[in-house]
Amino acid sequence: MSELKNPAPGIYLVEWSLHYLSLKVDRLSEDSRGNVAGEVTIKSSAPGSPEHIHQARQSLTSSNGRRDLVRYLSEHQQGWGKEEWNEIIEVSFVKVINAYRLGEPVVNLSEVAFSESLVFRLRPLLYEGQPNLLYGQGGIAKSYFAAYCGCLVATPVPNHNGFDPESGGVLILDWETSKEELAQRIASIAAGLGHSAPNIHYRFCFQPLATDIVEIQRAVVETKADLVIVDSAGPACGGEPENAGVTIAFFRALRSLRKTTLVIAHTAKNSGGTAGPFGSVYWMNLPRSVWEIKKQQEVGEDSLQIGLFHRKVNLGRLHPPMGFQLTFKTEHDRTVALEIKSIKAADVPAFSSDLPTWEQLKLKLLEEGKMSVKMLHGTLPHLSIENIR
């Protein structure tokens, strides 16, 4: 008897308990003529036997390919002859092909249970189970802020700076730096929160995400990750970000993880942060929520102000701008603690042009003394006195 399992997207495992065998197939692909191929790994769990039996890329739909594999196994693996190996290979390959081509089941939407409110992994920034994107110019603390989000999820701190986290595992996929730098960064953020460093998992990456997706899927399963941070989009996409096909392939692979994802991206050089994420229009279209990050910092200061501006959302309404002050505490030129505090974005002059029109008008009228708070409230009665202040 055999049993087919699907431990992760794109990975199929056929277990033969009476034979103490498991046959795993991953990295599947199908060409234009319908030929399906994948990497086949056969292992034994029989007492006293070597675990490894065979591993190779194999056509699953070729009769000649199956016969060659059966011949090889019967000649090199003691215990079973051609008939037994033929049954194992034939049944396993047919099960995998059928499951691979079947894809996802059709569901009746009227029977799907859903939350009455939108679900966040980190309210209001990261929508649960969706691709979220944070973009901005280089050197403005995007990676630090993404790591801060990871810390809030890994070690939930209720209502910290207005964020409401849902506890879960965190995995950082890194195309830019090193595990040592990320470990130091996480430790400094945790110190600023008054905690020890949380259990955040890290994976050094150099292949395009779409190419490496099988191993990334495996890492997500093994680390029990609920939030996956991709740093950053340019090298992770594995091609020209301006290319629509490259961008779509990136998000298709990301979707296969079925997890909340935070993708860090850059803006085009000298764009002033007004052109959206650098590359194809799909970098803006395919994420469900997109935030732009901007920075103000004076030369020589140990603190900086950042503003988060909600540029696009598919699942609700745009969130008002948010502001934060990041203060770095250093010892011997090394950051030992990073304190992050919420501030009003409107209080930072560099962010004024990114505020809603009504808020820009409010600031101008109040600063120039043309209106008092009471007069402005009479002009804009839908705003509370507290909002105007």
C-alpha positions in Angstrom: 0.0 0.0 0.0 1.2 3.5 -0.8 0.1 6.9 0.5 0.6 10.3 -1.3 1.4 13.3 0.9 1.9 17.0 -0.1 4.1 18.4 2.8 4.7 21.7 1.0 3.6 23.3 -2.3 5.4 21.6 -5.2 6.7 18.7 -3.0 5.1 15.2 -3.3 5.9 12.3 -1.1 4.8 8.7 -1.7 5.3 6.5 1.3 5.4 2.7 0.9 5.1 1.6 4.6 5.3 -2.2 3.9 8.5 -1.7 1.8 10.0 0.8 4.2 10.4 3.2 1.3 9.6 6.8 0.5 9.7 8.4 -2.9 9.8 12.2 -3.0 9.4 14.3 -6.2 10.0 18.0 -6.3 11.2 20.7 -8.7 8.5 19.6 -11.1 8.1 21.2 -14.6 6.0 20.4 -17.7 7.1 21.3 -21.2 4.9 22.4 -24.1 4.3 18.7 -25.1 3.0 17.7 -21.7 6.2 15.9 -20.6 6.5 16.1 -16.8 9.9 15.9 -15.1 11.0 16.3 -11.5 13.8 15.5 -9.1 13.2 12.0 -7.7 14.6 11.0 -4.3 14.1 7.5 -3.0 15.0 6.6 0.6 14.7 3.5 2.8 13.7 3.4 6.4 14.4 -0.4 6.8 16.4 -1.3 9.9 20.1 -1.9 9.1 19.8 -0.5 5.5 21.4 2.6 4.1 18.9 5.5 4.0 19.8 6.8 0.5 18.8 4.7 -2.5 18.6 7.0 -5.5 18.4 10.7 -6.5 18.2 12.1 -10.0 16.1 14.2 -12.3 13.7 12.0 -14.0 10.9 12.1 -16.6 7.7 10.9 -15.0 5.8 10.5 -18.2 8.3 8.7 -20.3 7.8 4.9 -20.5 11.5 4.4 -21.5 12.6 6.6 -18.6 10.6 4.5 -16.1 11.9 1.2 -17.5 15.5 2.5 -17.2 14.9 3.5 -13.6 13.4 0.2 -12.8 16.3 -1.6 -14.4 18.8 0.5 -12.4 17.1 0.0 -9.1 16.6 -3.8 -9.5 20.3 -4.2 -10.4 21.7 -1.9 -7.6 19.3 -2.3 -4.8 19.1 -5.6 -3.1 15.7 -7.1 -1.9 13.3 -6.5 -4.8 13.2 -7.5 -8.4 11.9 -5.8 -11.5 8.3 -6.6 -10.8 8.2 -5.0 -7.4 10.2 -1.9 -8.5 8.0 -1.6 -11.5 4.9 -1.4 -9.3 6.6 1.1 -7.0 7.7 3.4 -9.7 4.6 3.1 -11.9 2.1 3.7 -9.0 4.2 6.5 -7.5 4.7 8.4 -10.7 1.1 8.2 -11.7 0.0 9.5 -8.3 2.4 12.4 -8.5 1.5 13.3 -12.1 -2.2 13.3 -11.3 -1.8 15.4 -8.2 0.5 17.8 -10.0 -1.9 18.3 -12.8 -5.0 18.5 -10.7 -3.8 21.6 -8.9 -5.9 23.2 -6.3 -9.5 22.0 -5.7 -12.5 24.1 -6.7 -14.4 25.4 -3.6 -17.9 26.8 -3.1 -17.3 30.4 -1.8 -20.7 30.3 0.1 -19.2 27.6 2.3 -15.9 29.4 3.0 -15.7 30.7 6.6 -14.2 34.2 6.8 -13.5 36.8 9.4 -16.0 39.6 9.8 -13.0 42.0 9.8 -9.9 42.2 7.7 -7.1 40.1 9.3 -3.6 41.5 9.9 -0.4 39.8 10.9 0.7 43.2 12.1 -2.1 45.8 12.2 -2.2 48.1 10.3 0.9 47.4 8.3 0.9 43.7 7.2 -2.2 42.0 5.9 -2.4 38.3 6.9 -1.6 35.8 4.1 -0.9 38.6 1.6 2.1 40.1 -0.2 2.9 43.5 1.4 5.6 45.8 0.0 7.7 48.5 1.6 9.7 50.7 -0.7 12.0 53.8 -0.6 15.4 55.2 -1.4 18.5 53.5 -0.3 19.9 54.0 3.1 16.7 55.1 4.8 16.4 52.2 7.3 14.0 50.0 5.3 15.7 46.8 6.4 15.9 48.0 10.1 12.1 48.8 10.0 11.3 45.4 8.4 13.4 43.7 11.1 11.5 45.7 13.7 8.2 44.3 12.3 9.7 40.8 12.5 10.6 41.4 16.2 7.0 42.6 16.9 5.6 39.4 15.4 8.2 37.0 16.9 7.8 38.5 20.4 4.5 40.3 20.4 4.4 43.6 22.3 0.8 44.7 22.4 0.1 48.2 20.9 3.8 49.1 20.5 3.8 52.4 18.6 0.3 51.7 17.5 1.0 48.3 16.0 -1.1 45.2 17.0 0.9 42.0 16.2 -0.4 38.5 15.9 2.3 36.1 17.3 4.0 33.8 14.8 7.3 32.5 13.3 9.5 34.8 11.2 11.9 33.9 8.4 14.1 36.5 6.7 15.3 35.7 3.2 18.4 37.8 2.7 19.9 38.7 -0.7 21.9 41.8 0.6 23.8 41.2 3.8 24.9 38.4 6.2 23.6 36.4 9.1 26.0 38.2 11.5 24.7 41.6 10.5 21.1 40.5 10.8 21.7 38.9 14.2 23.3 42.2 15.5 20.4 44.2 14.0 17.8 42.0 15.6 19.6 42.0 19.0 19.7 45.9 19.0 16.0 46.2 18.1 15.2 43.7 20.9 17.3 45.6 23.3 15.4 48.8 22.4 12.1 46.8 23.2 13.5 45.7 26.5 13.6 42.0 25.4 16.2 39.4 24.6 16.7 38.6 20.9 13.6 36.6 19.6 13.8 33.4 17.6 13.8 34.8 14.1 15.1 32.4 11.4 17.5 33.5 8.6 18.4 32.2 5.2 21.2 33.5 3.1 20.0 33.7 -0.6 21.8 34.2 -3.9 19.6 32.4 -6.4 16.4 34.1 -7.8 13.4 33.4 -5.5 11.5 31.7 -8.3 14.4 29.4 -9.0 15.0 28.6 -5.3 11.4 28.4 -4.4 11.3 24.6 -3.6 14.0 25.0 -0.9 12.4 28.2 0.3 9.1 26.4 0.7 10.9 23.7 2.7 12.5 26.3 4.9 9.1 27.9 5.5 7.6 24.6 6.6 10.6 23.6 8.8 10.8 27.0 10.6 7.0 27.2 10.9 7.2 30.7 9.5 4.0 32.9 9.5 5.8 36.0 8.2 8.4 35.9 5.5 10.6 39.0 4.9 12.3 39.4 1.5 15.3 41.7 1.5 15.3 42.8 -1.2 13.2 42.7 -4.4 15.9 43.6 -6.9 18.3 40.7 -6.4 15.5 38.4 -5.4 13.6 38.7 -8.7 16.6 37.4 -10.6 16.4 39.6 -13.6 15.6 43.1 -14.7 12.9 44.5 -12.3 11.5 46.5 -15.3 10.6 43.2 -17.0 6.9 42.3 -16.4 7.6 38.5 -16.9 10.4 38.5 -14.2 8.2 40.5 -11.8 5.2 38.2 -12.3 7.3 35.1 -11.8 8.6 36.5 -8.6 5.1 37.1 -7.2 3.8 33.8 -8.5 6.6 32.0 -6.5 5.9 34.2 -3.5 2.2 33.3 -3.6 3.0 29.6 -3.4 4.3 30.1 0.1 0.7 31.0 1.3 2.2 33.2 4.0 2.2 36.8 5.0 5.1 38.4 3.2 6.9 41.7 3.5 9.0 42.6 0.4 11.5 45.4 0.6 12.0 47.3 -2.6 13.8 50.5 -3.9 12.7 53.5 -5.8 14.4 54.6 -9.0 17.5 56.8 -8.4 16.6 60.5 -8.2 12.9 59.7 -8.4 12.3 61.6 -5.1 10.2 58.7 -4.0 7.3 59.8 -6.2 7.6 57.1 -8.9 6.6 54.1 -6.8 8.8 51.0 -6.5 11.5 50.7 -9.1 10.7 48.5 -12.1 7.6 47.1 -13.7 4.2 48.5 -12.8 3.5 45.0 -11.4 5.6 45.9 -8.3 2.8 48.2 -7.4 -0.1 46.2 -8.8 0.5 42.7 -7.4 1.1 43.4 -3.7 -2.1 43.8 -1.8 -0.7 46.7 0.3 2.1 49.1 -0.6 3.9 51.5 1.8 6.5 54.1 1.0 9.1 55.0 3.6 10.9 58.4 3.7 13.6 59.7 6.0 14.8 62.9 7.6 18.2 62.9 9.4 20.8 65.6 10.1 24.4 64.9 9.6 26.1 63.6 12.7 22.9 62.8 14.6 22.3 59.4 16.2 18.6 59.6 15.5 16.5 59.9 12.4 12.8 60.3 11.6 11.0 58.1 9.1 7.6 58.5 7.7 5.4 55.7 6.3 2.9 56.6 3.6 0.2 54.2 2.4 0.3 54.3 -1.4 -2.0 51.4 -2.3 -4.4 48.9 -0.8 -6.8 46.3 -2.2 -8.3 45.2 1.0 -9.7 48.3 2.7 -9.0 52.0 2.9 -5.6 53.8 2.9 -4.2 54.3 6.3 -3.1 57.8 7.5 0.7 58.6 7.4 2.7 57.3 10.4 5.9 58.7 11.8 8.7 57.2 13.9 11.9 58.3 15.5 14.8 55.8 15.5 17.5 56.4 18.0 20.7 54.4 17.8 22.7 53.8 20.9 26.3 52.7 20.1 29.3 51.4 21.9 32.7 51.2 20.2 31.0 52.1 16.8 28.6 49.2 17.2 24.8 49.7 17.7 23.8 48.0 20.9 20.2 49.2 21.1 17.7 50.8 18.7 14.8 52.6 20.2 11.8 53.2 18.0 9.1 55.7 19.1 6.0 56.9 17.4 5.8 60.5 16.3 3.4 62.6 14.3 4.5 62.6 10.6 3.0 66.1 10.4 5.6 67.3 12.9 8.5 66.5 10.5 8.9 69.3 7.9 10.4 66.9 5.3 7.2 64.9 5.2 4.7 67.8 4.8 4.3 67.4 1.1 3.3 63.8 1.6 0.5 64.6 4.0 -3.2 64.6 2.9 -4.3 67.9 1.4 -6.5 68.8 4.3 -3.6 68.3 6.7 -1.3 70.4 4.6 -3.9 73.1 4.6 -4.4 72.9 8.3 -0.7 73.3 9.0 -0.4 76.2 6.7 -3.3 78.1 8.1 -2.3 77.4 11.7 1.4 78.2 11.2 0.7 81.4 9.4 -1.8 82.4 12.1 -4.6 82.9 9.7 -6.9 80.7 11.7 -7.2 79.4 15.2 -7.8 75.8 16.1 -11.4 76.8 16.9 -11.9 78.6 13.6 -10.4 75.7 11.6 -12.6 73.2 13.4 -15.6 75.3 12.4 -14.4 75.2 8.7 -13.6 71.4 8.8 -16.3 70.1 11.3 -15.6 66.5 10.3 -12.3 66.7 12.0 -12.0 66.4 15.8 -10.3 69.1 17.9 -7.6 66.5 18.8 -6.9 65.8 15.1 -6.5 69.5 14.4 -4.2 69.9 17.4 
